[in-house]
Amino acid sequence: MVYGIILAGGIGRRMGNDKPKQFLMVGEKPIIIHTIEKFCVFPDFQKVIVLCPEQWVAYTKSLVKKYIGNNDKLVVIEGGATRNETIMNSIRYIEETDGMDEDTIIVTHDSVRPFVTHRILRDNVEAALKYGACDTVIPATDTIITSEDGKTVSEIPNRSHMYQGQTPQTFQAAKLKAYYESLTDAEKDILTDAAKIFVMKGEPVYLVNGEVFNIKITYPYDLRVAEALIAEKN
């Protein structure tokens, strides 16, 4: 079985707004609704699970009711304290409601990436079924510079080897859970995303081609870009 997991745990500090950024309007709908709609029409998903902070669960459910209506395969539940704990909450939900086996796949996606495409979702599912884990990326277009002290250049890697990570990130759920639970607290503290868990365990994470327009809405500028993209589609 394949599950769509929408991660809506952000609180929007960089957007400079009291309301979490996933609830800001783009066009005539909140960002999160645009994303949920993309997942709800993807036919491979057994269920779409939206995870958000406890204090925003009721509000998210009200948005779903207003903009989407009743949908038996869509649920909204509480996330965790971190991104990876939120993903673990989704896995626990799947175990408790449907059961989980080695073929259970979770497609994890940022709620503030509303321009994900059917093709990206399909390629993620196919790659995870074949390989166990995949990450959506685009080639880096700018030169990447590393700095150990934040003041001077330490290294300039070969740009042809560099990619910019997007989402979805897709995994065999049982394997992800086992790897995560085997990590020490110190290892969990340095995690930036779930794909790194597989990398830390020496497991390959395969690349899926993203799209330049599959942007993450993080800053006010991104909202303006998103508005332009929505207007172009209309």
BELCORLIN-V464307 format. One record per residue. N is the residue number from 1. RES is the residue in one small letter. SS is DSSP state (2 for helix, 1 for strand, 0 for the rest). PSI is psi in degrees with one decimal (* if undefined). Layout:
N;RES;SS;PSI, N;RES;SS;PSI
//
This chain:
1;m;0;151.0, 2;v;1;132.5, 3;y;1;137.8, 4;g;1;126.5, 5;i;1;113.0, 6;i;1;118.4, 7;l;1;110.7, 8;a;1;46.5, 9;g;0;-4.5, 10;g;0;151.6, 11;i;0;-1.4, 12;g;0;26.5, 13;r;2;-41.0, 14;r;2;-15.5, 15;m;2;-13.3, 16;g;0;38.0, 17;n;0;143.5, 18;d;0;-28.8, 19;k;0;134.2, 20;p;0;143.0, 21;k;2;-28.2, 22;q;2;-16.2, 23;f;2;-0.5, 24;l;0;152.9, 25;m;1;137.6, 26;v;1;119.0, 27;g;0;-128.8, 28;e;0;11.1, 29;k;1;155.5, 30;p;1;150.0, 31;i;2;-46.3, 32;i;2;-31.9, 33;i;2;-40.6, 34;h;2;-43.4, 35;t;2;-46.5, 36;i;2;-41.2, 37;e;2;-40.7, 38;k;2;-39.0, 39;f;2;-37.7, 40;c;2;-28.7, 41;v;0;-2.8, 42;f;0;117.9, 43;p;0;-18.9, 44;d;0;-16.4, 45;f;0;124.2, 46;q;0;-39.2, 47;k;1;150.8, 48;v;1;121.4, 49;i;1;120.2, 50;v;1;126.6, 51;l;1;128.4, 52;c;1;168.1, 53;p;0;148.0, 54;e;2;-41.4, 55;q;2;-8.7, 56;w;2;3.3, 57;v;2;-49.6, 58;a;2;-40.4, 59;y;2;-42.3, 60;t;2;-42.5, 61;k;2;-37.2, 62;s;2;-36.5, 63;l;2;-42.8, 64;v;2;-45.1, 65;k;2;-40.3, 66;k;2;-46.8, 67;y;2;-26.0, 68;i;0;-36.7, 69;g;0;-163.1, 70;n;0;131.1, 71;n;0;111.9, 72;d;0;-22.4, 73;k;0;7.9, 74;l;1;125.6, 75;v;1;150.5, 76;v;1;124.1, 77;i;1;171.7, 78;e;1;138.1, 79;g;0;-168.8, 80;g;0;-172.9, 81;a;0;-24.3, 82;t;0;170.2, 83;r;2;-46.8, 84;n;2;-32.2, 85;e;2;-32.7, 86;t;2;-43.6, 87;i;2;-40.2, 88;m;2;-34.9, 89;n;2;-39.3, 90;s;2;-38.6, 91;i;2;-41.7, 92;r;2;-39.0, 93;y;2;-45.0, 94;i;2;-44.6, 95;e;2;-43.6, 96;e;2;-31.3, 97;t;2;-39.4, 98;d;0;-16.7, 99;g;0;159.8, 100;m;0;141.0, 101;d;0;-172.9, 102;e;0;-20.0, 103;d;0;1.5, 104;t;0;126.5, 105;i;1;135.7, 106;i;1;130.4, 107;v;1;103.3, 108;t;1;134.5, 109;h;1;144.2, 110;d;1;132.7, 111;s;0;-20.6, 112;v;0;25.8, 113;r;0;77.3, 114;p;0;-3.0, 115;f;0;19.1, 116;v;0;146.2, 117;t;0;163.4, 118;h;2;-41.6, 119;r;2;-43.6, 120;i;2;-45.0, 121;l;2;-45.3, 122;r;2;-45.4, 123;d;2;-35.9, 124;n;2;-47.3, 125;v;2;-46.1, 126;e;2;-42.0, 127;a;2;-41.4, 128;a;2;-38.4, 129;l;2;-35.6, 130;k;2;-41.1, 131;y;2;-22.6, 132;g;0;-28.1, 133;a;1;142.5, 134;c;1;160.2, 135;d;1;139.5, 136;t;1;128.7, 137;v;1;161.2, 138;i;1;150.0, 139;p;1;141.3, 140;a;0;132.0, 141;t;0;-22.7, 142;d;0;155.1, 143;t;0;133.0, 144;i;0;131.2, 145;i;0;133.5, 146;t;1;146.2, 147;s;0;121.0, 148;e;0;-33.7, 149;d;0;-2.0, 150;g;0;7.9, 151;k;0;-33.3, 152;t;0;159.0, 153;v;0;126.8, 154;s;0;-38.6, 155;e;1;149.8, 156;i;0;96.2, 157;p;0;160.2, 158;n;0;117.5, 159;r;2;-27.6, 160;s;2;-15.0, 161;h;2;-1.7, 162;m;0;141.4, 163;y;1;153.8, 164;q;1;125.5, 165;g;1;139.3, 166;q;1;-158.8, 167;t;1;158.1, 168;p;1;158.4, 169;q;1;132.1, 170;t;1;139.2, 171;f;1;154.6, 172;q;1;117.7, 173;a;2;-42.7, 174;a;2;-40.0, 175;k;2;-42.2, 176;l;2;-44.9, 177;k;2;-46.1, 178;a;2;-43.6, 179;y;2;-44.4, 180;y;2;-44.0, 181;e;2;-17.9, 182;s;2;-9.1, 183;l;0;150.1, 184;t;0;165.8, 185;d;2;-37.6, 186;a;2;-39.4, 187;e;2;-39.4, 188;k;2;-32.5, 189;d;2;-24.1, 190;i;0;3.3, 191;l;0;135.6, 192;t;0;-29.2, 193;d;0;174.1, 194;a;0;-30.8, 195;a;2;-31.3, 196;k;2;-25.8, 197;i;2;-45.5, 198;f;2;-41.2, 199;v;2;-43.0, 200;m;2;-28.0, 201;k;0;6.2, 202;g;0;17.3, 203;e;0;137.3, 204;p;0;140.7, 205;v;0;115.6, 206;y;1;151.2, 207;l;1;134.6, 208;v;1;134.5, 209;n;1;125.4, 210;g;0;-154.5, 211;e;0;145.2, 212;v;0;-35.5, 213;f;0;-2.6, 214;n;0;60.5, 215;i;0;154.4, 216;k;0;123.1, 217;i;0;104.7, 218;t;0;-40.8, 219;y;0;162.5, 220;p;2;-36.7, 221;y;2;-39.7, 222;d;2;-33.9, 223;l;2;-40.4, 224;r;2;-39.4, 225;v;2;-44.3, 226;a;2;-41.2, 227;e;2;-41.1, 228;a;2;-40.1, 229;l;2;-41.2, 230;i;2;-44.1, 231;a;2;-37.6, 232;e;2;-40.1, 233;k;2;-30.0, 234;n;0;*
//
